[in-house]
Amino acid sequence: MSGEPPVILTCAQPTNQLTLGNYLGAIRNWAQMIEGHTCYFGLVDLHAITSDYTPAELRKNTFDCAAQYLACGLDPERSHIFVQSHVTGHTELAWVLGCITPIGDLQRMTQFKEKAAKLGFSVSDQENELKFAHEGARAQASVNSGLLFYPVLMAADILLYNADVVPTGDDQKQHLELCRDLAKRFNHRYSDTFTIPEPAISKSASRIMSLQEPTKKMSKSDPDPLASIYIIDNPKLIRKKIMSAVTDSGSEIRAANDKPGVTNLMTILGAISGESTDAIEQRFIGKGYGDFKVEVAESVVELLSPIQERYHAYCADKTYVNGVLKAGAEAAQKRAYKTLGKVYRKAGFIERIR
C-alpha cells in the first residue's frame, strides 16, 4: 500500500517457552526493525493444533509468549502483537489460496515429509503419494490434513497483511517460496492484489545450536532438558546447561567444522558481547573449556536477567497483556478486512449485505 512504511510481519507458534536461540537469532532483531516499519507480530495458535497438544497448555503458552515478547523489547506502542485466532481472515484466505495450490506442492514440503516420517510414513517425490513406511505405522497416529495444509495457512498469514518483508529462518525458506508463488498465481489469475513478500534472514547469530547436539538447531520442543536454554530459565539452571554443554576433542577454544560444540558456544558469546570469533579465540589462548564455559554462562545470565524481571512483571499484570493483545488484534483486523474484501470480490463472491 503506497504512502505507508514497509510492512513487516513475522509469526511464531506459542508452543513451549522461547529459547536463547529464538531471542538472539530472531526476536532481538525484530525489536530493532520496529523503527521505520509497520510491524505485526503474530502468535499463530491455529498452527499449534496441527500436532498433539493440551488446550489448557496452549492458552497458557499463548499468554506466556506474549509476555515474553514484551519482555524482549517488542514495543506495543510502535508495533502490533496479536493472536492469530483473534483475527478473522487467516483461515478464510487460506481456503481461497488452497484452491489454487497443487497438492503435489504441499507433499513436497521438506517439513511435511520430516514430520510424516516421525509418524511412520513416507512421501514419494516421484508419485507424490503418502505411504506407510512400514507396517508398524498403521498402529501410530495418522498424518492429519492440517499438517499438509500448514504452508497454505502460513501463506495466508503473510498475504493477509500484504507484508513487504518477512523475517524468517532457513527452515522456513521453502514455505515462504510457496507463499510467493501463491501470491503471483493469484495476481496473475485475478489481477494485482498481493505484495510479493521478501525474506529477511539474519546474517548474525541466526543459527544457535543445541547444547547437546550442536549439529542441529536449538529448539523449543527438544526433549532433552539440557539441550536448550529458555529465556525464563533461572541463573542456576542456565549455568548447569552451559557447563554440561557438549564440547569437542582437543582443548583449543577455536571455531572449526570439527569443533561444533565449542563453535556454538563461541557463537552465543559473540552474539551477546559483539566480539568477533577471532577476538574470542585470542582471549582464550592457553585457557581451558572450564574458564570458557563460565564466561559464556555468566554472559547469558547477565543478558537474560532483565528480560526475566520484565517477564515476571508482565505475568503479574494480565490485564495489561490482554489489553496489548486486544489492541494488536484490532489493528490487525482492520488491515485483514481490507485484504480479504479485495480477495473475495476478485474471486467472484457476492458482496454481503449488512
C-alpha positions as CSV (number, residue, x, y, z in Angstrom):
1,M,0.0,0.0,0.0
2,S,1.6,3.2,-1.2
3,G,2.4,6.1,1.1
4,E,3.0,4.0,4.2
5,P,6.1,2.5,5.8
6,P,7.1,-1.0,4.7
7,V,5.1,-3.7,6.5
8,I,7.0,-6.4,8.4
9,L,5.2,-9.5,9.6
10,T,6.5,-12.4,11.5
11,C,4.7,-15.2,13.3
12,A,5.6,-17.9,15.7
13,Q,3.8,-20.8,17.3
14,P,3.1,-20.3,21.0
15,T,4.4,-23.7,22.0
16,N,6.7,-24.2,24.9
17,Q,8.9,-21.3,26.1
18,L,11.1,-19.1,23.9
19,T,14.8,-20.2,23.7
20,L,18.0,-18.2,23.8
21,G,18.2,-19.1,20.1
22,N,14.8,-17.5,19.4
23,Y,16.0,-14.3,21.1
24,L,19.4,-14.0,19.6
25,G,18.5,-15.2,16.2
26,A,15.2,-13.5,15.8
27,I,13.4,-11.5,18.4
28,R,16.2,-9.2,19.2
29,N,16.4,-8.3,15.5
30,W,12.6,-7.8,15.3
31,A,12.8,-5.2,18.1
32,Q,15.3,-3.3,16.0
33,M,13.1,-3.5,12.9
34,I,10.2,-1.6,14.6
35,E,11.8,1.8,13.7
36,G,10.6,2.9,10.3
37,H,8.3,0.0,9.7
38,T,4.8,-1.1,10.4
39,C,5.3,-4.4,12.3
40,Y,2.8,-7.2,13.1
41,F,3.9,-9.9,15.4
42,G,1.6,-12.9,15.4
43,L,1.1,-15.7,17.8
44,V,-0.1,-18.4,15.5
45,D,-2.2,-20.6,17.8
46,L,-4.1,-22.2,14.8
47,H,-0.8,-23.6,13.6
48,A,-0.1,-25.1,17.0
49,I,-3.0,-27.5,16.8
50,T,-1.5,-29.5,13.9
51,S,0.4,-31.5,16.5
52,D,-0.8,-33.2,19.7
53,Y,-1.5,-30.5,22.3
54,T,-3.3,-29.8,25.5
55,P,-5.9,-26.9,25.3
56,A,-5.1,-25.5,28.7
57,E,-1.4,-25.5,27.9
58,L,-2.0,-23.8,24.6
59,R,-3.9,-21.0,26.3
60,K,-1.1,-20.6,29.0
61,N,1.7,-20.8,26.4
62,T,0.0,-18.1,24.2
63,F,-0.2,-15.7,27.1
64,D,3.3,-16.5,28.2
65,C,4.6,-16.0,24.7
66,A,3.0,-12.5,24.6
67,A,4.6,-11.7,27.9
68,Q,8.0,-12.8,26.7
69,Y,7.7,-10.8,23.5
70,L,7.0,-7.7,25.6
71,A,9.9,-8.5,27.9
72,C,12.2,-9.0,25.0
73,G,11.6,-5.4,23.8
74,L,8.7,-5.6,21.3
75,D,7.1,-2.2,22.0
76,P,3.3,-2.4,21.7
77,E,3.2,1.4,21.2
78,R,5.1,1.0,18.0
79,S,4.0,-2.4,16.8
80,H,1.1,-4.8,16.9
81,I,1.2,-8.1,18.8
82,F,-1.8,-10.3,18.1
83,V,-3.2,-13.8,18.4
84,Q,-3.9,-15.4,15.1
85,S,-7.3,-16.9,16.2
86,H,-8.4,-13.4,17.3
87,V,-8.4,-12.1,13.7
88,T,-11.0,-13.1,11.1
89,G,-9.4,-13.7,7.7
90,H,-6.5,-16.2,8.3
91,T,-8.5,-19.4,7.7
92,E,-10.8,-17.7,5.1
93,L,-7.8,-16.6,2.9
94,A,-6.2,-20.0,3.4
95,W,-9.2,-21.7,1.8
96,V,-9.1,-19.4,-1.2
97,L,-5.3,-20.0,-1.6
98,G,-5.7,-23.7,-1.0
99,C,-7.9,-23.8,-4.1
100,I,-5.1,-22.7,-6.3
101,T,-2.4,-24.8,-4.6
102,P,-1.4,-28.1,-6.3
103,I,-1.4,-30.9,-3.7
104,G,1.9,-32.1,-5.0
105,D,3.5,-28.8,-3.9
106,L,2.4,-29.5,-0.4
107,Q,3.6,-33.1,-0.4
108,R,7.0,-32.0,-1.5
109,M,7.5,-29.7,1.5
110,T,10.5,-30.9,3.5
111,Q,9.0,-30.2,6.9
112,F,5.9,-32.2,6.0
113,K,7.9,-35.2,4.9
114,E,10.1,-35.0,8.0
115,K,7.0,-34.8,10.3
116,A,5.2,-37.5,8.4
117,A,8.4,-39.7,8.7
118,K,8.3,-39.3,12.5
119,L,4.8,-40.9,12.4
120,G,6.0,-43.8,10.3
121,F,5.0,-42.6,6.9
122,S,7.0,-41.7,3.8
123,V,6.2,-39.5,0.8
124,S,7.4,-40.4,-2.7
125,D,8.7,-37.4,-4.6
126,Q,8.0,-39.3,-7.9
127,E,4.4,-40.2,-7.1
128,N,3.6,-37.5,-4.5
129,E,2.0,-40.3,-2.6
130,L,1.8,-40.7,1.2
131,K,2.6,-44.2,2.1
132,F,3.2,-46.3,5.2
133,A,6.9,-46.5,5.5
134,H,6.5,-49.8,7.4
135,E,3.6,-51.9,8.7
136,G,4.1,-50.7,12.2
137,A,3.0,-47.2,11.1
138,R,-0.6,-48.4,10.9
139,A,-0.7,-48.5,14.7
140,Q,0.5,-44.9,15.0
141,A,-1.3,-41.6,14.8
142,S,-2.3,-40.6,11.3
143,V,-0.9,-37.6,9.5
144,N,-3.6,-35.0,9.8
145,S,-4.5,-32.8,6.8
146,G,-3.7,-29.7,8.9
147,L,0.0,-30.8,8.8
148,L,-0.2,-30.9,5.0
149,F,-2.1,-27.7,4.7
150,Y,0.1,-25.8,7.2
151,P,2.1,-24.0,4.5
152,V,-1.1,-22.6,2.9
153,L,-2.2,-21.2,6.2
154,M,1.3,-19.7,6.7
155,A,1.0,-18.1,3.2
156,A,-2.4,-16.7,4.3
157,D,-0.9,-15.3,7.5
158,I,1.6,-13.3,5.4
159,L,-0.5,-12.3,2.4
160,L,-3.5,-11.2,4.6
161,Y,-1.4,-8.2,5.7
162,N,0.3,-7.6,2.4
163,A,3.7,-7.8,4.1
164,D,6.7,-6.4,2.3
165,V,9.2,-8.2,4.4
166,V,9.1,-11.5,6.4
167,P,11.9,-12.3,8.9
168,T,12.4,-16.0,8.6
169,G,14.8,-18.8,9.4
170,D,16.5,-21.1,6.9
171,D,14.0,-23.8,7.8
172,Q,11.1,-21.7,6.6
173,K,12.5,-20.6,3.3
174,Q,10.7,-23.3,1.3
175,H,7.4,-22.3,2.9
176,L,8.0,-18.6,2.0
177,E,8.8,-19.6,-1.6
178,L,5.4,-21.3,-1.8
179,C,3.8,-18.1,-0.4
180,R,5.5,-16.0,-3.0
181,D,4.3,-18.5,-5.7
182,L,0.7,-18.4,-4.5
183,A,0.8,-14.5,-4.4
184,K,2.0,-14.5,-8.0
185,R,-0.5,-17.1,-9.1
186,F,-3.5,-15.2,-7.5
187,N,-2.3,-11.9,-9.0
188,H,-1.9,-13.5,-12.5
189,R,-5.4,-15.1,-12.3
190,Y,-7.4,-12.2,-10.8
191,S,-5.2,-9.0,-11.2
192,D,-2.6,-7.5,-8.8
193,T,-3.7,-8.0,-5.2
194,F,-0.9,-9.2,-3.1
195,T,2.6,-7.8,-2.4
196,I,5.3,-10.4,-3.1
197,P,7.0,-10.7,0.3
198,E,10.7,-10.7,0.6
199,P,12.6,-12.8,3.2
200,A,14.8,-11.2,5.8
201,I,17.3,-13.7,7.1
202,S,19.6,-12.6,9.9
203,K,23.3,-12.9,9.0
204,S,24.5,-12.9,12.6
205,A,23.6,-15.4,15.3
206,S,20.8,-16.9,13.1
207,R,21.8,-20.4,14.0
208,I,22.2,-21.0,17.7
209,M,22.6,-24.8,18.0
210,S,21.6,-27.4,20.6
211,L,23.9,-27.6,23.6
212,Q,23.8,-31.4,23.5
213,E,23.7,-32.0,19.7
214,P,25.5,-28.9,18.2
215,T,24.9,-30.1,14.7
216,K,21.1,-29.3,15.0
217,K,19.3,-26.1,15.7
218,M,18.3,-25.2,19.3
219,S,14.6,-26.0,19.5
220,K,11.7,-25.1,21.8
221,S,10.5,-28.7,21.5
222,D,13.8,-30.6,22.1
223,P,13.0,-33.5,24.5
224,D,16.5,-33.3,26.1
225,P,16.1,-30.9,29.1
226,L,19.8,-29.8,28.8
227,A,19.7,-29.1,25.1
228,S,18.0,-25.7,25.1
229,I,18.3,-22.6,27.2
230,Y,14.9,-21.0,27.7
231,I,14.8,-17.2,28.3
232,I,13.0,-17.7,31.6
233,D,15.4,-20.4,32.9
234,N,16.8,-19.3,36.3
235,P,20.5,-18.5,36.6
236,K,21.4,-21.7,38.4
237,L,19.8,-23.8,35.6
238,I,21.4,-21.7,32.8
239,R,24.8,-22.3,34.4
240,K,24.1,-26.0,34.7
241,K,23.1,-26.2,31.0
242,I,26.2,-24.3,29.8
243,M,28.6,-26.3,31.9
244,S,27.0,-29.5,30.7
245,A,27.2,-28.4,27.0
246,V,28.9,-30.8,24.7
247,T,32.5,-29.8,23.8
248,D,34.9,-31.4,21.3
249,S,38.1,-33.3,21.2
250,G,41.2,-31.2,21.9
251,S,41.4,-28.4,24.3
252,E,41.8,-25.4,22.0
253,I,39.0,-22.8,22.0
254,R,38.5,-22.1,18.3
255,A,35.8,-22.2,15.7
256,A,36.0,-25.0,13.3
257,N,33.9,-27.5,11.5
258,D,35.3,-30.3,13.5
259,K,34.5,-28.5,16.8
260,P,30.7,-27.8,16.5
261,G,30.2,-27.7,20.3
262,V,32.9,-25.0,21.0
263,T,31.9,-23.1,17.8
264,N,28.3,-23.0,19.1
265,L,29.3,-21.6,22.5
266,M,31.5,-19.0,20.7
267,T,28.6,-18.0,18.5
268,I,26.5,-17.4,21.7
269,L,29.2,-15.4,23.4
270,G,29.9,-13.4,20.3
271,A,26.2,-12.6,19.7
272,I,26.0,-11.3,23.3
273,S,29.3,-9.5,23.6
274,G,29.6,-8.3,20.0
275,E,33.1,-9.8,19.7
276,S,34.3,-11.5,16.6
277,T,35.2,-15.1,16.6
278,D,38.9,-14.2,16.2
279,A,38.8,-11.9,19.2
280,I,37.3,-14.6,21.4
281,E,39.9,-17.1,20.2
282,Q,42.7,-14.7,21.1
283,R,41.4,-14.1,24.6
284,F,41.2,-17.7,25.4
285,I,44.6,-18.9,24.1
286,G,46.1,-21.1,26.8
287,K,42.8,-21.4,28.7
288,G,40.6,-24.4,29.1
289,Y,37.0,-25.3,28.5
290,G,36.1,-24.6,32.1
291,D,37.0,-21.0,32.1
292,F,35.4,-20.5,28.7
293,K,32.1,-22.1,29.7
294,V,32.0,-20.0,32.9
295,E,32.2,-16.8,30.8
296,V,29.6,-18.0,28.4
297,A,27.3,-18.9,31.2
298,E,27.7,-15.5,33.0
299,S,27.2,-13.6,29.8
300,V,23.9,-15.5,29.2
301,V,22.7,-14.9,32.8
302,E,23.5,-11.2,32.6
303,L,21.7,-10.9,29.2
304,L,18.6,-12.7,30.3
305,S,18.2,-11.3,33.9
306,P,16.5,-8.0,33.0
307,I,14.3,-9.9,30.4
308,Q,13.2,-12.3,33.1
309,E,12.5,-9.5,35.5
310,R,10.2,-7.8,33.0
311,Y,8.6,-11.1,32.1
312,H,7.5,-11.8,35.6
313,A,6.2,-8.3,35.9
314,Y,4.0,-8.7,32.8
315,C,2.8,-12.1,34.1
316,A,1.6,-10.4,37.2
317,D,-0.3,-7.8,35.2
318,K,-2.6,-9.9,33.0
319,T,-4.9,-7.0,32.3
320,Y,-2.1,-5.1,30.6
321,V,-1.0,-8.1,28.5
322,N,-4.6,-8.8,27.5
323,G,-5.0,-5.2,26.6
324,V,-2.0,-5.3,24.3
325,L,-3.4,-8.4,22.5
326,K,-6.8,-6.7,22.2
327,A,-5.3,-3.6,20.6
328,G,-3.0,-5.7,18.4
329,A,-5.9,-7.8,17.1
330,E,-8.0,-4.7,16.4
331,A,-5.1,-3.2,14.3
332,A,-4.5,-6.5,12.5
333,Q,-8.2,-7.0,11.9
334,K,-8.6,-3.6,10.2
335,R,-5.9,-4.5,7.7
336,A,-7.1,-8.0,7.3
337,Y,-10.6,-7.0,6.4
338,K,-9.3,-4.7,3.6
339,T,-7.3,-7.5,2.1
340,L,-10.0,-10.1,2.5
341,G,-12.6,-7.8,1.0
342,K,-10.5,-7.4,-2.2
343,V,-9.8,-11.1,-2.4
344,Y,-13.5,-12.1,-2.1
345,R,-14.5,-9.5,-4.7
346,K,-11.9,-10.6,-7.2
347,A,-12.7,-14.3,-6.6
348,G,-16.3,-13.6,-7.5
349,F,-18.1,-13.8,-4.2
350,I,-21.2,-11.6,-4.0
351,E,-20.9,-8.8,-1.5
352,R,-22.6,-9.4,1.8
353,I,-25.5,-7.0,2.6
354,R,-25.0,-5.6,6.0
